[in-house]
């Protein structure tokens, strides 16, 4: 049973920083791609950042230069370092892990962690 558990969310002032973590159990990171998504109230879930098994990263334009995605395979943990946070970054942040089983794409989601940017 694959489980993903996010942590690190909270309330932060504009310009502040947070580091989100996503701890995985029941699987290993090898060969898998991981993502951070976010969903603000009344909006669709959007892709924030992706890191592949070879550690290639991509980011949404809205977070480039401010957010950094990373992974620690030894700890089976995914991270999202968020700097210079803005009110529009307020959302529930979700991690997911996905891979091609050969018979199709399998993916799992965490339960989400709330990030609120407000003065």
N, C-alpha and C positions, 0 to 999 in steps of 0.2 A: 504494500500500500504506500503510494507516494504521498507525502505530505509536505507542504510548504507553509512556513510560518513567518510572516513579516513582523518587524518590530522597528522602533526608532521614531515613529511619528510623534507629533505633538503640536503645541502652539509656539510659534516663533514670530518675532517682529520682522518686518520688511528689511532686507539686507542681511538677515541672519542665515545660519547654516543648520542643516540636519544631516545625519547619515542614517539611511534606512538599511536594514538587514533582512535577508530572506534565507532562513535556515531550511535546508532540505533533508528529508529522511526517506528511506525506502528506495533510494536510487543513487546513482553516482553522476557526477557532472560530466564525466568523459563522454565526448561525442555529442553533447547536447547543447542547444542554444537556449539562452535565457533572456527574458525581457522584463522591463518595468513598464506598466501601464498606469494610467490614472483616470479617474472619473470624477468630474465636478458635478454638483447638483444640477439636474436638468440638462446635462450634456452627455454625449456618447463617450464611451471609454476610448481613450486615445493612447497610442504607443508613444512612450517617452524615450526609451533607450533599449538597445539590444546588444548582447555580447555573444559571440559564437564560441564554439569549443576551441577555436584557434585564437581566441581573444580579440577578434576584430569587433570594433564597436561602431554603432551608428546612433544618431540622436535626432530627435525632433528639432526643427529649427528654433522653436520657442525656448529650448533649454540648452542649446549649443553654447559652449564656453562657460556655463554655470554648473552643469551637472556632469558627474563622472560615474560611469558604471564599471564595476569590477567584480571579479569572482575569485574565491579562494577554494580551490578544489580539495585541498587537504581538510578544510573545515566544512566542505559542502555548503558554503554560504555565498550568497550573492549580495552585493552592496550597491547603494546609490548615494553618492556624496552630492549633496545639494547645497550650493553656495549662492549668495546674493539672491535670496528668495524674494519673490514678489507675491502680492495678494492673489494674482491670477494663477499661482501655483497651488492654491488651496484645492484639495481634492482627496479622495481616498486612493491610495497607491497600492497596486497589486503587482506581485511578481508571478511569472509563469515559467515553466520549463517545457521544452518541446523537442521531439526528435522523430526521425523517420524510422518506423519499425520494419519497413520493407513492405508492409501491407497498408501503410498510410501514416499520417502524422498523429502522434499521441501527444497530448499536452495536459498539464495540471496547473491549477491556480491556487494561490494562497487566499486567505480570507480578507486581506486588505488592512492597511493602517492609515489612520486619518492624519493628514498634514493640513494645518491651518496657519496661514500667514496673515497676521493682523497686528495693528498697533493698538 
